[in-house]
Amino acid sequence: MTTVLVIDDSPSEMAKFRDMLARHSFQVLEATNGEQGCQMAADHLPDVILMDVVMPEMNGFQATRKITRGKTTAHIPVIMISTKNQETDRVWGKRQGAKEYMNKPVEENSLVDIIRKVTE
């Protein structure tokens, strides 16, 4: 079973991701901020991470950089998912190590396809 760590500070967004992922039999871990997400990534080594960008304290760009450059977590693919939809945001996310960058709201089948693609 594929384990997905969702890092998002919005309870409503977290609930949407939880429901979507559960329908496709993914195991879901949840973190409500970048710092907690980085710690959970190191502790649980999920198969993939869904990363929000706009979060207090440590934003998604910073957390992605920390995870993708960490010794024990660098192999974990990060998919950034944000309302920030400028090309510069997409480029910056990829430069921090993200494998993919999606805009909210996400379409369920597209999300599942991308998760499967990056975890193959």
N, CA, C and O atoms as CSV, one atom per row, in Angstrom:
chain,resi,resn,atom,element,x,y,z
A,1,MET,N,N,0.844,-1.183,0.000
A,1,MET,CA,C,0.000,0.000,0.000
A,1,MET,C,C,0.892,1.250,0.000
A,1,MET,O,O,1.856,1.341,0.759
A,2,THR,N,N,0.555,2.186,-0.848
A,2,THR,CA,C,1.317,3.422,-0.962
A,2,THR,C,C,0.972,4.364,0.189
A,2,THR,O,O,-0.202,4.612,0.464
A,3,THR,N,N,1.996,4.885,0.856
A,3,THR,CA,C,1.795,5.827,1.951
A,3,THR,C,C,2.042,7.242,1.436
A,3,THR,O,O,3.084,7.533,0.848
A,4,VAL,N,N,1.059,8.119,1.671
A,4,VAL,CA,C,1.124,9.510,1.232
A,4,VAL,C,C,1.116,10.411,2.458
A,4,VAL,O,O,0.202,10.343,3.279
A,5,LEU,N,N,2.140,11.257,2.580
A,5,LEU,CA,C,2.168,12.270,3.639
A,5,LEU,C,C,1.629,13.555,3.048
A,5,LEU,O,O,2.187,14.083,2.086
A,6,VAL,N,N,0.534,14.065,3.623
A,6,VAL,CA,C,-0.059,15.321,3.185
A,6,VAL,C,C,0.355,16.398,4.178
A,6,VAL,O,O,0.115,16.272,5.379
A,7,ILE,N,N,0.980,17.463,3.667
A,7,ILE,CA,C,1.401,18.582,4.512
A,7,ILE,C,C,0.615,19.804,4.063
A,7,ILE,O,O,0.892,20.379,3.010
A,8,ASP,N,N,-0.375,20.199,4.874
A,8,ASP,CA,C,-1.249,21.317,4.531
A,8,ASP,C,C,-1.837,21.874,5.821
A,8,ASP,O,O,-2.284,21.120,6.685
A,9,ASP,N,N,-1.835,23.201,5.946
A,9,ASP,CA,C,-2.325,23.822,7.175
A,9,ASP,C,C,-3.832,24.064,7.178
A,9,ASP,O,O,-4.373,24.515,8.187
A,10,SER,N,N,-4.516,23.779,6.083
A,10,SER,CA,C,-5.961,24.004,6.000
A,10,SER,C,C,-6.727,22.720,6.339
A,10,SER,O,O,-6.590,21.717,5.638
A,11,PRO,N,N,-7.534,22.745,7.412
A,11,PRO,CA,C,-8.313,21.549,7.766
A,11,PRO,C,C,-9.253,21.099,6.638
A,11,PRO,O,O,-9.438,19.900,6.433
A,12,SER,N,N,-9.845,22.052,5.909
A,12,SER,CA,C,-10.764,21.665,4.831
A,12,SER,C,C,-10.016,21.022,3.669
A,12,SER,O,O,-10.500,20.053,3.086
A,13,GLU,N,N,-8.839,21.550,3.325
A,13,GLU,CA,C,-8.027,20.944,2.264
A,13,GLU,C,C,-7.555,19.554,2.698
A,13,GLU,O,O,-7.553,18.617,1.899
A,14,MET,N,N,-7.159,19.425,3.958
A,14,MET,CA,C,-6.699,18.134,4.472
A,14,MET,C,C,-7.822,17.103,4.354
A,14,MET,O,O,-7.579,15.965,3.952
A,15,ALA,N,N,-9.038,17.492,4.699
A,15,ALA,CA,C,-10.182,16.584,4.612
A,15,ALA,C,C,-10.426,16.156,3.167
A,15,ALA,O,O,-10.730,14.991,2.911
A,16,LYS,N,N,-10.297,17.085,2.221
A,16,LYS,CA,C,-10.482,16.746,0.799
A,16,LYS,C,C,-9.436,15.726,0.355
A,16,LYS,O,O,-9.766,14.727,-0.284
A,17,PHE,N,N,-8.169,15.987,0.701
A,17,PHE,CA,C,-7.102,15.056,0.323
A,17,PHE,C,C,-7.313,13.689,0.964
A,17,PHE,O,O,-7.151,12.657,0.311
A,18,ARG,N,N,-7.676,13.687,2.248
A,18,ARG,CA,C,-7.891,12.440,2.977
A,18,ARG,C,C,-8.965,11.601,2.273
A,18,ARG,O,O,-8.781,10.402,2.063
A,19,ASP,N,N,-10.085,12.238,1.912
A,19,ASP,CA,C,-11.184,11.530,1.257
A,19,ASP,C,C,-10.772,11.016,-0.121
A,19,ASP,O,O,-11.034,9.862,-0.460
A,20,MET,N,N,-10.126,11.877,-0.916
A,20,MET,CA,C,-9.687,11.481,-2.261
A,20,MET,C,C,-8.746,10.284,-2.211
A,20,MET,O,O,-8.920,9.303,-2.933
A,21,LEU,N,N,-7.749,10.390,-1.345
A,21,LEU,CA,C,-6.720,9.351,-1.274
A,21,LEU,C,C,-7.278,8.039,-0.729
A,21,LEU,O,O,-6.893,6.961,-1.182
A,22,ALA,N,N,-8.184,8.131,0.243
A,22,ALA,CA,C,-8.792,6.924,0.825
A,22,ALA,C,C,-9.592,6.160,-0.231
A,22,ALA,O,O,-9.605,4.929,-0.225
A,23,ARG,N,N,-10.260,6.880,-1.137
A,23,ARG,CA,C,-11.032,6.221,-2.197
A,23,ARG,C,C,-10.145,5.377,-3.112
A,23,ARG,O,O,-10.628,4.466,-3.785
A,24,HIS,N,N,-8.852,5.682,-3.135
A,24,HIS,CA,C,-7.918,4.957,-4.000
A,24,HIS,C,C,-6.969,4.063,-3.193
A,24,HIS,O,O,-5.927,3.632,-3.687
A,25,SER,N,N,-7.357,3.797,-1.938
A,25,SER,CA,C,-6.641,2.861,-1.056
A,25,SER,C,C,-5.212,3.289,-0.711
A,25,SER,O,O,-4.346,2.439,-0.502
A,26,PHE,N,N,-4.961,4.592,-0.650
A,26,PHE,CA,C,-3.672,5.071,-0.171
A,26,PHE,C,C,-3.731,5.201,1.345
A,26,PHE,O,O,-4.770,5.558,1.901
A,27,GLN,N,N,-2.621,4.913,2.011
A,27,GLN,CA,C,-2.519,5.179,3.445
A,27,GLN,C,C,-2.129,6.647,3.575
A,27,GLN,O,O,-1.213,7.101,2.889
A,28,VAL,N,N,-2.811,7.399,4.445
A,28,VAL,CA,C,-2.591,8.841,4.552
A,28,VAL,C,C,-2.002,9.201,5.910
A,28,VAL,O,O,-2.529,8.816,6.954
A,29,LEU,N,N,-0.896,9.949,5.876
A,29,LEU,CA,C,-0.320,10.573,7.069
A,29,LEU,C,C,-0.556,12.065,6.923
A,29,LEU,O,O,-0.559,12.584,5.807
A,30,GLU,N,N,-0.756,12.769,8.044
A,30,GLU,CA,C,-1.099,14.180,7.982
A,30,GLU,C,C,-0.183,15.034,8.845
A,30,GLU,O,O,0.119,14.693,9.988
A,31,ALA,N,N,0.256,16.159,8.269
A,31,ALA,CA,C,1.032,17.152,9.011
A,31,ALA,C,C,0.418,18.518,8.701
A,31,ALA,O,O,0.027,18.789,7.566
A,32,THR,N,N,0.339,19.368,9.717
A,32,THR,CA,C,-0.342,20.651,9.542
A,32,THR,C,C,0.604,21.834,9.323
A,32,THR,O,O,0.156,22.975,9.205
A,33,ASN,N,N,1.913,21.562,9.267
A,33,ASN,CA,C,2.865,22.638,8.951
A,33,ASN,C,C,4.161,22.031,8.414
A,33,ASN,O,O,4.387,20.826,8.520
A,34,GLY,N,N,4.991,22.870,7.847
A,34,GLY,CA,C,6.217,22.403,7.214
A,34,GLY,C,C,7.178,21.716,8.164
A,34,GLY,O,O,7.762,20.688,7.821
A,35,GLU,N,N,7.347,22.268,9.343
A,35,GLU,CA,C,8.278,21.691,10.319
A,35,GLU,C,C,7.824,20.294,10.741
A,35,GLU,O,O,8.616,19.351,10.761
A,36,GLN,N,N,6.544,20.176,11.076
A,36,GLN,CA,C,5.987,18.872,11.451
A,36,GLN,C,C,6.100,17.898,10.272
A,36,GLN,O,O,6.405,16.721,10.464
A,37,GLY,N,N,5.857,18.385,9.067
A,37,GLY,CA,C,5.944,17.548,7.879
A,37,GLY,C,C,7.342,17.009,7.653
A,37,GLY,O,O,7.509,15.839,7.309
A,38,CYS,N,N,8.344,17.846,7.840
A,38,CYS,CA,C,9.734,17.403,7.687
A,38,CYS,C,C,10.067,16.314,8.694
A,38,CYS,O,O,10.732,15.334,8.360
A,39,GLN,N,N,9.608,16.487,9.917
A,39,GLN,CA,C,9.859,15.493,10.960
A,39,GLN,C,C,9.149,14.181,10.640
A,39,GLN,O,O,9.724,13.104,10.794
A,40,MET,N,N,7.897,14.276,10.194
A,40,MET,CA,C,7.143,13.064,9.858
A,40,MET,C,C,7.752,12.349,8.653
A,40,MET,O,O,7.755,11.119,8.596
A,41,ALA,N,N,8.267,13.116,7.691
A,41,ALA,CA,C,8.923,12.509,6.527
A,41,ALA,C,C,10.118,11.684,6.984
A,41,ALA,O,O,10.323,10.565,6.513
A,42,ALA,N,N,10.906,12.234,7.899
A,42,ALA,CA,C,12.085,11.531,8.414
A,42,ALA,C,C,11.694,10.319,9.259
A,42,ALA,O,O,12.348,9.278,9.194
A,43,ASP,N,N,10.633,10.453,10.046
A,43,ASP,CA,C,10.212,9.369,10.943
A,43,ASP,C,C,9.526,8.216,10.209
A,43,ASP,O,O,9.730,7.052,10.554
A,44,HIS,N,N,8.712,8.537,9.195
A,44,HIS,CA,C,7.864,7.525,8.554
A,44,HIS,C,C,8.311,7.127,7.145
A,44,HIS,O,O,7.880,6.092,6.637
A,45,LEU,N,N,9.166,7.929,6.508
A,45,LEU,CA,C,9.635,7.670,5.145
A,45,LEU,C,C,8.481,7.253,4.210
A,45,LEU,O,O,8.462,6.133,3.700
A,46,PRO,N,N,7.527,8.167,3.995
A,46,PRO,CA,C,6.390,7.844,3.124
A,46,PRO,C,C,6.840,7.634,1.679
A,46,PRO,O,O,7.970,7.964,1.319
A,47,ASP,N,N,5.957,7.087,0.866
A,47,ASP,CA,C,6.272,6.839,-0.540
A,47,ASP,C,C,6.231,8.126,-1.361
A,47,ASP,O,O,6.929,8.243,-2.369
A,48,VAL,N,N,5.418,9.088,-0.934
A,48,VAL,CA,C,5.269,10.360,-1.648
A,48,VAL,C,C,4.739,11.409,-0.670
A,48,VAL,O,O,4.093,11.076,0.323
A,49,ILE,N,N,5.022,12.681,-0.966
A,49,ILE,CA,C,4.556,13.785,-0.124
A,49,ILE,C,C,3.779,14.772,-0.980
A,49,ILE,O,O,4.228,15.170,-2.055
A,50,LEU,N,N,2.600,15.164,-0.486
A,50,LEU,CA,C,1.831,16.252,-1.098
A,50,LEU,C,C,2.081,17.484,-0.232
A,50,LEU,O,O,1.787,17.477,0.963
A,51,MET,N,N,2.624,18.538,-0.834
A,51,MET,CA,C,3.096,19.704,-0.082
A,51,MET,C,C,2.349,20.974,-0.480
A,51,MET,O,O,2.372,21.382,-1.641
A,52,ASP,N,N,1.687,21.591,0.495
A,52,ASP,CA,C,1.113,22.925,0.291
A,52,ASP,C,C,2.274,23.917,0.262
A,52,ASP,O,O,3.352,23.624,0.779
A,53,VAL,N,N,2.061,25.082,-0.335
A,53,VAL,CA,C,3.126,26.087,-0.367
A,53,VAL,C,C,2.944,27.125,0.732
A,53,VAL,O,O,3.874,27.403,1.488
A,54,VAL,N,N,1.749,27.699,0.820
A,54,VAL,CA,C,1.525,28.796,1.755
A,54,VAL,C,C,1.155,28.248,3.129
A,54,VAL,O,O,0.024,27.822,3.367
A,55,MET,N,N,2.147,28.272,4.035
A,55,MET,CA,C,1.947,27.819,5.415
A,55,MET,C,C,2.745,28.735,6.327
A,55,MET,O,O,3.757,29.296,5.907
A,56,PRO,N,N,2.302,28.895,7.580
A,56,PRO,CA,C,3.060,29.731,8.517
A,56,PRO,C,C,4.382,29.089,8.926
A,56,PRO,O,O,4.555,27.878,8.795
A,57,GLU,N,N,5.287,29.880,9.408
A,57,GLU,CA,C,6.612,29.470,9.906
A,57,GLU,C,C,7.496,28.931,8.791
A,57,GLU,O,O,8.307,29.680,8.248
A,58,MET,N,N,7.368,27.664,8.432
A,58,MET,CA,C,8.156,27.087,7.340
A,58,MET,C,C,7.227,26.839,6.160
A,58,MET,O,O,6.335,25.994,6.234
A,59,ASN,N,N,7.435,27.582,5.061
A,59,ASN,CA,C,6.544,27.397,3.912
A,59,ASN,C,C,6.904,26.124,3.139
A,59,ASN,O,O,7.896,25.460,3.438
A,60,GLY,N,N,6.089,25.804,2.154
A,60,GLY,CA,C,6.276,24.570,1.399
A,60,GLY,C,C,7.561,24.531,0.598
A,60,GLY,O,O,8.148,23.464,0.421
A,61,PHE,N,N,8.011,25.689,0.108
A,61,PHE,CA,C,9.281,25.727,-0.622
A,61,PHE,C,C,10.434,25.338,0.310
A,61,PHE,O,O,11.296,24.536,-0.049
A,62,GLN,N,N,10.431,25.919,1.507
A,62,GLN,CA,C,11.486,25.620,2.483
A,62,GLN,C,C,11.442,24.159,2.921
A,62,GLN,O,O,12.480,23.503,3.012
A,63,ALA,N,N,10.241,23.652,3.191
A,63,ALA,CA,C,10.095,22.259,3.631
A,63,ALA,C,C,10.505,21.288,2.522
A,63,ALA,O,O,11.144,20.270,2.787
A,64,THR,N,N,10.137,21.608,1.287
A,64,THR,CA,C,10.521,20.750,0.155
A,64,THR,C,C,12.036,20.697,0.021
A,64,THR,O,O,12.613,19.628,-0.178
A,65,ARG,N,N,12.668,21.843,0.129
A,65,ARG,CA,C,14.134,21.899,0.038
A,65,ARG,C,C,14.770,21.054,1.137
A,65,ARG,O,O,15.715,20.306,0.881
A,66,LYS,N,N,14.254,21.171,2.355
A,66,LYS,CA,C,14.807,20.413,3.479
A,66,LYS,C,C,14.637,18.907,3.266
A,66,LYS,O,O,15.558,18.134,3.530
A,67,ILE,N,N,13.474,18.496,2.794
A,67,ILE,CA,C,13.204,17.071,2.585
A,67,ILE,C,C,14.024,16.527,1.424
A,67,ILE,O,O,14.643,15.469,1.546
A,68,THR,N,N,14.036,17.236,0.298
A,68,THR,CA,C,14.707,16.703,-0.889
A,68,THR,C,C,16.228,16.767,-0.795
A,68,THR,O,O,16.924,16.150,-1.601
A,69,ARG,N,N,16.743,17.503,0.175
A,69,ARG,CA,C,18.190,17.555,0.368
A,69,ARG,C,C,18.641,16.827,1.625
A,69,ARG,O,O,19.830,16.805,1.943
A,70,GLY,N,N,17.689,16.231,2.342
A,70,GLY,CA,C,18.022,15.488,3.560
A,70,GLY,C,C,18.584,14.118,3.227
A,70,GLY,O,O,18.173,13.497,2.247
A,71,LYS,N,N,19.520,13.646,4.038
A,71,LYS,CA,C,20.162,12.342,3.792
A,71,LYS,C,C,19.156,11.194,3.721
A,71,LYS,O,O,19.219,10.367,2.811
A,72,THR,N,N,18.240,11.143,4.668
A,72,THR,CA,C,17.318,10.003,4.741
A,72,THR,C,C,16.026,10.223,3.958
A,72,THR,O,O,15.266,9.276,3.760
A,73,THR,N,N,15.760,11.450,3.510
A,73,THR,CA,C,14.477,11.744,2.860
A,73,THR,C,C,14.600,12.166,1.395
A,73,THR,O,O,13.584,12.366,0.729
A,74,ALA,N,N,15.809,12.302,0.890
A,74,ALA,CA,C,16.019,12.828,-0.470
A,74,ALA,C,C,15.346,11.979,-1.550
A,74,ALA,O,O,15.028,12.486,-2.626
A,75,HIS,N,N,15.129,10.694,-1.273
A,75,HIS,CA,C,14.526,9.797,-2.273
A,75,HIS,C,C,13.010,9.942,-2.375
A,75,HIS,O,O,12.408,9.419,-3.313
A,76,ILE,N,N,12.378,10.644,-1.426
A,76,ILE,CA,C,10.915,10.740,-1.391
A,76,ILE,C,C,10.449,11.805,-2.388
A,76,ILE,O,O,10.843,12.966,-2.270
A,77,PRO,N,N,9.613,11.431,-3.372
A,77,PRO,CA,C,9.118,12.438,-4.309
A,77,PRO,C,C,8.133,13.390,-3.635
A,77,PRO,O,O,7.268,12.971,-2.866
A,78,VAL,N,N,8.282,14.676,-3.938
A,78,VAL,CA,C,7.393,15.709,-3.398
A,78,VAL,C,C,6.569,16.282,-4.545
A,78,VAL,O,O,7.106,16.670,-5.582
A,79,ILE,N,N,5.254,16.330,-4.338
A,79,ILE,CA,C,4.344,16.972,-5.277
A,79,ILE,C,C,3.823,18.224,-4.584
A,79,ILE,O,O,3.117,18.131,-3.580
A,80,MET,N,N,4.167,19.385,-5.111
A,80,MET,CA,C,3.673,20.630,-4.527
A,80,MET,C,C,2.272,20.904,-5.079
A,80,MET,O,O,2.017,20.761,-6.275
A,81,ILE,N,N,1.376,21.299,-4.178
A,81,ILE,CA,C,-0.008,21.589,-4.559
A,81,ILE,C,C,-0.382,22.919,-3.917
A,81,ILE,O,O,-0.404,23.043,-2.692
A,82,SER,N,N,-0.676,23.917,-4.758
A,82,SER,CA,C,-0.861,25.258,-4.215
A,82,SER,C,C,-1.852,26.084,-5.017
A,82,SER,O,O,-2.152,25.784,-6.172
A,83,THR,N,N,-2.350,27.124,-4.379
A,83,THR,CA,C,-3.157,28.116,-5.079
A,83,THR,C,C,-2.252,29.080,-5.840
A,83,THR,O,O,-2.723,29.819,-6.705
A,84,LYS,N,N,-0.968,29.079,-5.527
A,84,LYS,CA,C,-0.002,29.927,-6.234
A,84,LYS,C,C,0.220,29.329,-7.618
A,84,LYS,O,O,0.856,28.284,-7.756
A,85,ASN,N,N,-0.308,30.000,-8.647
A,85,ASN,CA,C,-0.317,29.373,-9.970
A,85,ASN,C,C,0.519,30.115,-11.013
A,85,ASN,O,O,0.291,29.959,-12.212
A,86,GLN,N,N,1.467,30.905,-10.572
A,86,GLN,CA,C,2.349,31.590,-11.513
A,86,GLN,C,C,3.456,30.647,-11.977
A,86,GLN,O,O,3.863,29.750,-11.239
A,87,GLU,N,N,3.934,30.850,-13.185
A,87,GLU,CA,C,5.015,30.019,-13.716
A,87,GLU,C,C,6.256,30.114,-12.823
A,87,GLU,O,O,6.976,29.130,-12.656
A,88,THR,N,N,6.507,31.300,-12.247
A,88,THR,CA,C,7.674,31.451,-11.367
A,88,THR,C,C,7.553,30.557,-10.137
A,88,THR,O,O,8.556,30.029,-9.657
A,89,ASP,N,N,6.329,30.382,-9.617
A,89,ASP,CA,C,6.115,29.488,-8.466
A,89,ASP,C,C,6.426,28.046,-8.859
A,89,ASP,O,O,7.080,27.320,-8.111
A,90,ARG,N,N,5.956,27.639,-10.029
A,90,ARG,CA,C,6.181,26.284,-10.532
A,90,ARG,C,C,7.689,26.031,-10.704
A,90,ARG,O,O,8.202,24.997,-10.277
A,91,VAL,N,N,8.388,26.982,-11.331
A,91,VAL,CA,C,9.827,26.847,-11.547
A,91,VAL,C,C,10.562,26.791,-10.214
A,91,VAL,O,O,11.444,25.953,-10.026
A,92,TRP,N,N,10.206,27.674,-9.291
A,92,TRP,CA,C,10.863,27.715,-7.982
A,92,TRP,C,C,10.621,26.413,-7.221
A,92,TRP,O,O,11.535,25.890,-6.585
A,93,GLY,N,N,9.390,25.884,-7.283
A,93,GLY,CA,C,9.083,24.619,-6.619
A,93,GLY,C,C,9.951,23.488,-7.145
A,93,GLY,O,O,10.466,22.683,-6.369
A,94,LYS,N,N,10.116,23.424,-8.460
A,94,LYS,CA,C,10.958,22.384,-9.065
A,94,LYS,C,C,12.425,22.588,-8.667
A,94,LYS,O,O,13.149,21.616,-8.453
A,95,ARG,N,N,12.861,23.841,-8.568
A,95,ARG,CA,C,14.250,24.108,-8.166
A,95,ARG,C,C,14.507,23.689,-6.718
A,95,ARG,O,O,15.646,23.408,-6.346
A,96,GLN,N,N,13.456,23.645,-5.904
A,96,GLN,CA,C,13.601,23.209,-4.505
A,96,GLN,C,C,13.610,21.688,-4.411
A,96,GLN,O,O,13.914,21.130,-3.356
A,97,GLY,N,N,13.276,21.016,-5.516
A,97,GLY,CA,C,13.320,19.557,-5.526
A,97,GLY,C,C,11.999,18.867,-5.798
A,97,GLY,O,O,11.950,17.638,-5.849
A,98,ALA,N,N,10.917,19.630,-5.976
A,98,ALA,CA,C,9.619,19.007,-6.238
A,98,ALA,C,C,9.636,18.278,-7.581
A,98,ALA,O,O,10.196,18.773,-8.559
A,99,LYS,N,N,9.021,17.105,-7.617
A,99,LYS,CA,C,8.911,16.331,-8.859
A,99,LYS,C,C,7.795,16.887,-9.740
A,99,LYS,O,O,7.903,16.894,-10.966
A,100,GLU,N,N,6.717,17.354,-9.096
A,100,GLU,CA,C,5.561,17.883,-9.818
A,100,GLU,C,C,5.018,19.092,-9.064
A,100,GLU,O,O,5.301,19.276,-7.880
A,101,TYR,N,N,4.237,19.911,-9.760
A,101,TYR,CA,C,3.615,21.087,-9.163
A,101,TYR,C,C,2.201,21.165,-9.718
A,101,TYR,O,O,2.010,21.295,-10.927
A,102,MET,N,N,1.212,21.086,-8.839
A,102,MET,CA,C,-0.199,21.134,-9.247
A,102,MET,C,C,-0.871,22.337,-8.604
A,102,MET,O,O,-0.455,22.809,-7.546
A,103,ASN,N,N,-1.914,22.821,-9.261
A,103,ASN,CA,C,-2.671,23.945,-8.725
A,103,ASN,C,C,-3.949,23.453,-8.059
A,103,ASN,O,O,-4.583,22.501,-8.515
A,104,LYS,N,N,-4.315,24.132,-6.959
A,104,LYS,CA,C,-5.584,23.854,-6.285
A,104,LYS,C,C,-6.677,24.617,-7.018
A,104,LYS,O,O,-6.424,25.707,-7.529
A,105,PRO,N,N,-7.883,24.071,-7.082
A,105,PRO,CA,C,-8.259,22.738,-6.600
A,105,PRO,C,C,-7.763,21.659,-7.567
A,105,PRO,O,O,-7.759,21.849,-8.783
A,106,VAL,N,N,-7.350,20.537,-7.005
A,106,VAL,CA,C,-6.840,19.451,-7.843
A,106,VAL,C,C,-7.984,18.555,-8.296
A,106,VAL,O,O,-8.986,18.393,-7.600
A,107,GLU,N,N,-7.810,17.990,-9.455
A,107,GLU,CA,C,-8.766,17.029,-9.991
A,107,GLU,C,C,-8.302,15.656,-9.508
A,107,GLU,O,O,-7.138,15.293,-9.676
A,108,GLU,N,N,-9.206,14.906,-8.914
A,108,GLU,CA,C,-8.866,13.653,-8.237
A,108,GLU,C,C,-8.085,12.676,-9.122
A,108,GLU,O,O,-7.042,12.171,-8.704
A,109,ASN,N,N,-8.564,12.406,-10.318
A,109,ASN,CA,C,-7.885,11.429,-11.173
A,109,ASN,C,C,-6.504,11.900,-11.593
A,109,ASN,O,O,-5.579,11.095,-11.700
A,110,SER,N,N,-6.356,13.196,-11.832
A,110,SER,CA,C,-5.034,13.738,-12.181
A,110,SER,C,C,-4.065,13.554,-11.021
A,110,SER,O,O,-2.910,13.180,-11.226
A,111,LEU,N,N,-4.533,13.816,-9.805
A,111,LEU,CA,C,-3.689,13.656,-8.624
A,111,LEU,C,C,-3.253,12.200,-8.470
A,111,LEU,O,O,-2.074,11.924,-8.243
A,112,VAL,N,N,-4.184,11.283,-8.590
A,112,VAL,CA,C,-3.877,9.860,-8.447
A,112,VAL,C,C,-2.894,9.414,-9.528
A,112,VAL,O,O,-1.960,8.662,-9.252
A,113,ASP,N,N,-3.109,9.880,-10.754
A,113,ASP,CA,C,-2.184,9.530,-11.844
A,113,ASP,C,C,-0.766,10.020,-11.549
A,113,ASP,O,O,0.204,9.294,-11.766
A,114,ILE,N,N,-0.651,11.247,-11.058
A,114,ILE,CA,C,0.680,11.798,-10.761
A,114,ILE,C,C,1.325,11.062,-9.598
A,114,ILE,O,O,2.525,10.790,-9.635
A,115,ILE,N,N,0.552,10.731,-8.563
A,115,ILE,CA,C,1.102,9.968,-7.439
A,115,ILE,C,C,1.650,8.633,-7.949
A,115,ILE,O,O,2.758,8.231,-7.592
A,116,ARG,N,N,0.874,7.961,-8.776
A,116,ARG,CA,C,1.321,6.669,-9.301
A,116,ARG,C,C,2.565,6.828,-10.174
A,116,ARG,O,O,3.465,5.989,-10.135
A,117,LYS,N,N,2.617,7.903,-10.960
A,117,LYS,CA,C,3.759,8.143,-11.842
A,117,LYS,C,C,5.037,8.350,-11.050
A,117,LYS,O,O,6.071,7.773,-11.389
A,118,VAL,N,N,4.987,9.163,-9.999
A,118,VAL,CA,C,6.222,9.467,-9.251
A,118,VAL,C,C,6.640,8.357,-8.290
A,118,VAL,O,O,7.766,8.363,-7.793
A,119,THR,N,N,5.743,7.406,-8.022
A,119,THR,CA,C,6.088,6.322,-7.094
A,119,THR,C,C,6.428,5.013,-7.821
A,119,THR,O,O,6.689,3.999,-7.172
A,120,GLU,N,N,6.425,5.026,-9.129
A,120,GLU,CA,C,6.769,3.807,-9.884
A,120,GLU,C,C,8.232,3.504,-9.789
A,120,GLU,O,O,8.696,2.518,-10.361
